[in-house]
Amino acid sequence: MPSTSQSSKLSAVEWIESLSPWPADGFGLERMRALLAELGEPQRRFRAIHVVGSNGKSTVTRTAAAMLRQAGLRVGAYTSPHVSGWSERIQVDGEDADFEAAIERVREPAQRLGATQFEILTAAGLAEFATARVDAAVVEAGLGGRLDATNVLDAEVVVLTNVALEHTDVLGDTHEKIAREKLAVVTPGASVVLGDEEWREAALEAGAGIVVVTGRANAALALVAAETFLGEPVEPVSGVALPGRLEHRSEEPLEIWDGAHNVAGVGWLLGRLPSRRYVVVASILEDKKVDGMLEALSVLGDAFVATRSSNARALPAAELARRAARFFPSTEVVEDAAAARARGRDLAGPEGALLVTGSLYLLADLS
């Protein structure tokens, strides 16, 4: 981490990229609350929907925000991680905020308090929404909920998209423990929208005043969240596109990017891909159910190119290839992400198909 004098010479992006998203002293909200206090409690100046869950959070967040905008509200949306660039994380009325200005607004107190990368980004987003005088913000949680930096909102509506076994060292080793960690963001009397009936009791125990169970589809969750928030019917919005979510990058060869980062995410992806035989290029974080993801992906084709994203938790490419060899007849190691993508395109040929997946961090490196 650079010193204060060094960091003052860095641009907002350079400074943010120099910081760790992981707290050195463990997860907690004390530093985040102190930072927001110095910023004048911006999170109290707008109404909010809080989106938690294992998969689909960004899509639900952006779709719900689009529905609220269509209903006439000025709306902020906060998502993570990004693919196309840091400014993608903070939007006002569907447009990326001025990222440099948003970060500079919180930089001095954040440096003084030793805030983490994710705490700074979250505070910058909340302060941007207050400055823009949004009527509402739809905010995606980062990791879990109870100790996540976004758990500073008194959100009127909480959405739990789904629950998968992930980050078990932090969130717990069962679906129920993870669900309770995520639902810990519920404030007394808030409305909770669920994609699964299984978590109704946990939502009520967390303090929910109303629990609404809808289908697991992201569009359905977003629609019910927006309608619950407004207390009236909302016109559905479809086709909200996010970078790296079933994103078609080219046609010759067919190249699709999707940041499926766990077994459940891969399962969702498999049912939505065009029916082809794919060359798979992937990087996967070491704390995921790697073998389960590889086994699921192996139904798509015979060739696998292992690479490594810039994320410190990414599995080494050689180790990923070794594990993939159990499921794919042909595996290769290409350390550099851009070179791995190029190799995948070569293997696919102009008439073939390429899937780049396993981590949104990989897609961000390639953007």
C-alpha positions as CSV (number, residue, x, y, z in Angstrom):
1,M,0.0,0.0,0.0
2,P,1.5,3.4,-0.9
3,S,2.1,6.1,1.7
4,T,-0.2,9.1,2.0
5,S,2.3,11.3,0.2
6,Q,2.8,8.8,-2.6
7,S,-0.9,8.1,-3.0
8,S,-1.7,11.8,-3.4
9,K,0.3,11.8,-6.6
10,L,-1.8,8.9,-8.1
11,S,-4.9,9.2,-10.1
12,A,-8.1,7.9,-8.6
13,V,-7.9,4.7,-10.7
14,E,-4.2,4.2,-9.8
15,W,-4.8,4.7,-6.2
16,I,-7.8,2.4,-6.0
17,E,-5.8,-0.3,-7.9
18,S,-3.0,0.0,-5.4
19,L,-5.3,-0.9,-2.5
20,S,-6.4,-4.3,-1.2
21,P,-10.1,-5.1,-1.2
22,W,-9.5,-7.4,1.8
23,P,-9.2,-5.9,5.3
24,A,-6.0,-6.8,7.0
25,D,-7.6,-6.8,10.5
26,G,-10.7,-8.9,9.6
27,F,-14.1,-7.9,8.4
28,G,-16.2,-5.4,10.3
29,L,-18.2,-2.2,9.9
30,E,-16.5,0.2,12.3
31,R,-14.1,1.8,9.8
32,M,-16.9,2.1,7.2
33,R,-19.2,3.8,9.6
34,A,-16.5,6.2,10.7
35,L,-15.8,7.0,7.0
36,L,-19.5,7.7,6.3
37,A,-19.7,9.8,9.5
38,E,-17.0,12.1,8.1
39,L,-18.8,12.3,4.8
40,G,-22.0,13.5,6.5
41,E,-23.9,10.2,6.5
42,P,-24.7,10.2,2.7
43,Q,-26.5,6.8,2.9
44,R,-29.3,8.4,4.9
45,R,-30.2,10.9,2.1
46,F,-32.0,8.5,-0.2
47,R,-34.2,5.4,-0.1
48,A,-32.6,2.1,-0.9
49,I,-33.0,-1.5,-2.2
50,H,-30.2,-3.8,-1.0
51,V,-29.4,-6.8,-3.2
52,V,-27.6,-9.8,-1.6
53,G,-27.1,-13.4,-2.8
54,S,-24.5,-15.7,-4.6
55,N,-25.4,-15.1,-8.3
56,G,-27.3,-12.6,-10.4
57,K,-26.9,-9.7,-8.0
58,S,-25.6,-7.2,-10.6
59,T,-28.3,-8.1,-13.1
60,V,-31.0,-7.7,-10.5
61,T,-29.5,-4.4,-9.3
62,R,-29.3,-2.9,-12.8
63,T,-32.7,-4.2,-13.9
64,A,-34.5,-3.0,-10.7
65,A,-32.8,0.4,-11.1
66,A,-34.0,0.6,-14.8
67,M,-37.6,-0.2,-13.7
68,L,-37.5,2.6,-11.0
69,R,-36.1,5.0,-13.6
70,Q,-38.9,4.1,-16.0
71,A,-41.4,4.8,-13.1
72,G,-40.0,8.4,-13.0
73,L,-37.4,8.2,-10.2
74,R,-33.9,9.5,-10.2
75,V,-31.9,6.3,-9.4
76,G,-28.4,5.3,-8.4
77,A,-27.0,1.8,-9.0
78,Y,-23.9,0.3,-7.3
79,T,-22.5,-3.1,-8.5
80,S,-19.3,-5.1,-8.3
81,P,-17.0,-6.3,-9.5
82,H,-16.6,-4.5,-12.8
83,V,-15.6,-5.8,-16.3
84,S,-15.3,-2.7,-18.6
85,G,-13.8,-0.3,-16.1
86,W,-14.1,1.0,-12.5
87,S,-16.7,3.6,-13.4
88,E,-19.1,0.8,-14.3
89,R,-19.6,0.2,-10.6
90,I,-21.3,3.6,-9.9
91,Q,-24.2,4.7,-12.1
92,V,-26.8,7.5,-11.8
93,D,-29.8,7.2,-14.1
94,G,-28.1,4.5,-16.2
95,E,-24.9,6.4,-16.9
96,D,-21.5,5.9,-15.3
97,A,-20.7,8.5,-12.7
98,D,-17.5,10.6,-13.0
99,F,-15.3,8.1,-11.2
100,E,-12.4,10.4,-10.6
101,A,-14.7,13.0,-8.9
102,A,-16.5,10.3,-6.9
103,I,-13.2,8.9,-5.5
104,E,-11.7,12.3,-4.8
105,R,-14.8,13.2,-2.7
106,V,-13.9,10.5,-0.2
107,R,-10.1,10.2,-0.6
108,E,-8.8,12.3,2.2
109,P,-10.8,10.7,5.1
110,A,-10.5,7.3,3.5
111,Q,-6.7,7.6,3.5
112,R,-6.6,8.8,7.1
113,L,-8.8,6.0,8.3
114,G,-7.0,3.3,6.3
115,A,-10.1,2.2,4.5
116,T,-10.0,-0.8,2.1
117,Q,-10.5,-0.7,-1.6
118,F,-14.1,-2.0,-1.3
119,E,-14.9,0.3,1.6
120,I,-13.7,3.3,-0.4
121,L,-15.7,2.3,-3.6
122,T,-18.8,1.8,-1.5
123,A,-18.5,5.1,0.3
124,A,-17.8,6.8,-3.0
125,G,-20.9,5.3,-4.5
126,L,-23.1,6.3,-1.6
127,A,-21.7,9.8,-1.5
128,E,-22.2,10.1,-5.3
129,F,-25.9,9.2,-4.9
130,A,-26.3,11.8,-2.2
131,T,-24.6,14.4,-4.2
132,A,-26.7,13.6,-7.3
133,R,-29.9,13.7,-5.1
134,V,-31.2,10.4,-6.3
135,D,-34.6,9.4,-5.1
136,A,-33.5,5.8,-4.7
137,A,-30.4,3.6,-4.9
138,V,-30.2,-0.1,-5.7
139,V,-27.0,-1.4,-4.0
140,E,-25.4,-4.7,-4.5
141,A,-23.6,-6.3,-1.6
142,G,-20.0,-7.5,-2.1
143,L,-19.3,-10.5,0.1
144,G,-22.0,-11.9,2.3
145,G,-24.0,-9.2,4.1
146,R,-23.6,-9.0,7.8
147,L,-20.0,-7.6,7.7
148,D,-20.1,-6.3,4.2
149,A,-19.3,-2.6,3.7
150,T,-22.7,-2.1,2.1
151,N,-24.5,-3.1,5.4
152,V,-24.8,0.6,6.4
153,L,-28.1,1.1,4.6
154,D,-31.6,1.2,6.2
155,A,-32.9,-0.4,3.0
156,E,-36.7,-0.6,2.7
157,V,-36.4,-3.7,0.4
158,V,-33.8,-6.5,0.6
159,V,-33.5,-9.0,-2.3
160,L,-31.9,-12.4,-1.7
161,T,-31.3,-13.8,-5.2
162,N,-30.0,-17.3,-4.3
163,V,-27.6,-19.1,-2.0
164,A,-24.6,-21.1,-3.1
165,L,-21.7,-22.6,-1.1
166,E,-19.0,-19.9,-1.5
167,H,-16.6,-18.0,0.7
168,T,-17.3,-20.7,3.3
169,D,-14.3,-19.6,5.4
170,V,-16.0,-16.3,6.0
171,L,-19.7,-16.9,5.5
172,G,-20.2,-20.5,6.9
173,D,-20.0,-24.0,5.5
174,T,-23.8,-24.6,4.9
175,H,-26.4,-23.0,2.8
176,E,-28.4,-22.0,5.9
177,K,-25.4,-20.3,7.5
178,I,-24.6,-18.4,4.3
179,A,-28.3,-17.4,3.9
180,R,-28.4,-16.0,7.4
181,E,-25.2,-14.1,6.9
182,K,-26.7,-12.5,3.8
183,L,-30.0,-11.8,5.4
184,A,-28.3,-10.1,8.3
185,V,-28.6,-6.8,6.2
186,V,-32.4,-6.8,6.9
187,T,-33.5,-4.0,9.1
188,P,-36.6,-4.4,11.3
189,G,-39.8,-4.2,9.3
190,A,-38.1,-4.2,5.9
191,S,-39.6,-6.1,3.0
192,V,-37.6,-9.1,1.7
193,V,-37.9,-10.5,-1.8
194,L,-36.7,-14.1,-2.1
195,G,-36.0,-16.4,-5.1
196,D,-36.5,-19.4,-2.9
197,E,-39.2,-20.3,-0.4
198,E,-36.6,-22.1,1.7
199,W,-35.3,-18.9,3.2
200,R,-38.7,-17.4,4.3
201,E,-38.2,-18.4,8.0
202,A,-34.6,-17.0,8.0
203,A,-35.9,-13.7,6.6
204,L,-38.6,-13.4,9.2
205,E,-36.1,-14.2,12.0
206,A,-33.8,-11.5,10.5
207,G,-36.6,-8.9,11.1
208,A,-38.5,-8.9,7.8
209,G,-41.9,-7.3,8.0
210,I,-43.1,-8.7,4.7
211,V,-41.6,-11.6,2.7
212,V,-42.4,-12.1,-0.9
213,V,-41.3,-15.2,-2.8
214,T,-41.0,-15.0,-6.5
215,G,-39.3,-17.1,-9.2
216,R,-35.5,-17.4,-9.3
217,A,-35.3,-15.5,-12.6
218,N,-33.4,-12.3,-12.3
219,A,-36.0,-10.3,-14.1
220,A,-38.7,-11.6,-11.8
221,L,-36.7,-10.7,-8.7
222,A,-36.0,-7.2,-10.0
223,L,-39.7,-6.6,-10.9
224,V,-41.0,-7.7,-7.5
225,A,-38.3,-5.6,-5.7
226,A,-39.3,-2.5,-7.7
227,E,-43.0,-3.1,-7.2
228,T,-42.5,-3.7,-3.5
229,F,-40.4,-0.6,-3.1
230,L,-42.9,1.6,-4.9
231,G,-46.0,-0.1,-3.6
232,E,-47.6,-0.2,-7.1
233,P,-47.3,-2.1,-10.4
234,V,-44.2,-1.4,-12.4
235,E,-43.7,-1.8,-16.2
236,P,-41.2,-4.7,-16.8
237,V,-37.9,-3.9,-18.4
238,S,-36.1,-6.6,-20.3
239,G,-32.8,-6.9,-22.0
240,V,-30.7,-4.9,-19.5
241,A,-27.2,-5.8,-20.6
242,L,-24.2,-6.0,-18.3
243,P,-20.6,-6.5,-19.5
244,G,-19.5,-10.1,-19.0
245,R,-22.9,-11.6,-18.4
246,L,-23.7,-13.9,-21.4
247,E,-22.0,-11.3,-23.5
248,H,-21.6,-12.1,-27.2
249,R,-18.2,-10.7,-28.3
250,S,-18.0,-11.9,-31.8
251,E,-19.6,-14.2,-34.4
252,E,-16.6,-15.7,-36.2
253,P,-15.8,-17.5,-34.2
254,L,-18.8,-17.3,-31.9
255,E,-17.2,-15.9,-28.7
256,I,-19.2,-15.5,-25.5
257,W,-18.0,-14.1,-22.2
258,D,-19.7,-14.9,-18.9
259,G,-18.3,-14.4,-15.4
260,A,-19.8,-17.5,-14.0
261,H,-17.7,-17.9,-10.8
262,N,-19.2,-20.8,-9.0
263,V,-21.0,-24.1,-9.7
264,A,-24.5,-22.5,-9.5
265,G,-23.4,-19.8,-11.9
266,V,-22.0,-22.3,-14.4
267,G,-25.3,-24.2,-14.1
268,W,-27.2,-21.1,-15.0
269,L,-24.9,-20.4,-17.9
270,L,-25.2,-23.9,-19.4
271,G,-28.9,-23.6,-20.0
272,R,-28.6,-20.4,-21.9
273,L,-25.7,-20.9,-24.2
274,P,-26.3,-21.5,-27.9
275,S,-26.0,-25.2,-28.7
276,R,-22.4,-25.5,-30.0
277,R,-19.2,-27.3,-29.1
278,Y,-17.0,-24.8,-27.3
279,V,-13.3,-24.2,-26.6
280,V,-13.3,-23.1,-23.0
281,V,-10.8,-20.5,-21.7
282,A,-11.0,-20.0,-18.0
283,S,-9.4,-18.6,-14.8
284,I,-11.0,-19.7,-11.5
285,L,-10.4,-18.3,-8.0
286,E,-8.8,-20.9,-5.7
287,D,-11.6,-20.6,-3.0
288,K,-14.3,-21.8,-5.4
289,K,-15.5,-25.4,-6.0
290,V,-13.1,-25.7,-8.9
291,D,-13.6,-29.3,-9.7
292,G,-17.4,-29.0,-9.7
293,M,-17.1,-26.0,-12.1
294,L,-14.7,-27.8,-14.4
295,E,-16.9,-30.9,-14.5
296,A,-20.0,-28.9,-15.4
297,L,-18.1,-26.9,-18.1
298,S,-16.7,-30.1,-19.7
299,V,-20.1,-30.9,-21.2
300,L,-19.5,-28.0,-23.6
301,G,-16.5,-29.3,-25.5
302,D,-13.1,-31.1,-25.5
303,A,-10.6,-28.3,-25.4
304,F,-9.7,-26.2,-22.3
305,V,-7.2,-23.4,-22.1
306,A,-6.2,-22.5,-18.5
307,T,-5.0,-19.0,-17.7
308,R,-4.8,-16.8,-14.6
309,S,-6.5,-13.5,-13.9
310,S,-4.7,-10.7,-12.1
311,N,-6.7,-11.4,-8.9
312,A,-4.4,-12.6,-6.1
313,R,-6.8,-15.5,-5.3
314,A,-6.7,-16.9,-8.9
315,L,-5.6,-20.5,-9.1
316,P,-2.3,-20.9,-10.9
317,A,-2.9,-21.7,-14.6
318,A,-0.8,-24.9,-14.4
319,E,-2.8,-26.2,-11.4
320,L,-6.1,-25.3,-13.1
321,A,-5.0,-27.2,-16.2
322,R,-3.9,-30.2,-14.1
323,R,-7.4,-30.4,-12.5
324,A,-9.1,-29.7,-15.8
325,A,-7.4,-32.7,-17.4
326,R,-9.7,-35.0,-15.4
327,F,-12.7,-33.7,-17.4
328,F,-11.3,-32.3,-20.8
329,P,-9.5,-34.5,-23.3
330,S,-7.3,-31.6,-24.3
331,T,-5.9,-29.0,-21.9
332,E,-3.3,-26.2,-22.4
333,V,-1.6,-23.7,-20.1
334,V,-1.3,-20.1,-21.3
335,E,-0.4,-17.8,-18.4
336,D,-1.2,-14.5,-20.1
337,A,-4.9,-13.9,-20.3
338,A,-4.9,-12.1,-23.7
339,A,-2.7,-14.8,-25.2
340,A,-5.0,-17.5,-23.7
341,R,-8.0,-15.8,-25.4
342,A,-6.1,-15.7,-28.7
343,R,-5.2,-19.3,-28.4
344,G,-8.8,-20.2,-27.7
345,R,-9.9,-18.4,-30.9
346,D,-7.2,-20.2,-32.9
347,L,-8.4,-23.6,-31.5
348,A,-12.0,-22.7,-32.2
349,G,-11.4,-21.6,-35.8
350,P,-13.7,-19.2,-37.7
351,E,-16.6,-21.8,-37.7
352,G,-16.2,-22.8,-34.0
353,A,-17.2,-21.3,-30.7
354,L,-15.3,-19.9,-27.7
355,L,-16.4,-19.5,-24.1
356,V,-14.4,-17.2,-21.8
357,T,-15.5,-17.8,-18.2
358,G,-14.7,-18.7,-14.6
359,S,-14.2,-15.2,-13.2
360,L,-15.3,-11.6,-13.8
361,Y,-11.8,-10.6,-12.9
362,L,-10.5,-12.5,-16.0
363,L,-13.0,-10.6,-18.2
364,A,-11.9,-7.3,-16.7
365,D,-8.3,-8.1,-17.5
366,L,-9.3,-8.8,-21.1
367,S,-11.5,-5.6,-21.5
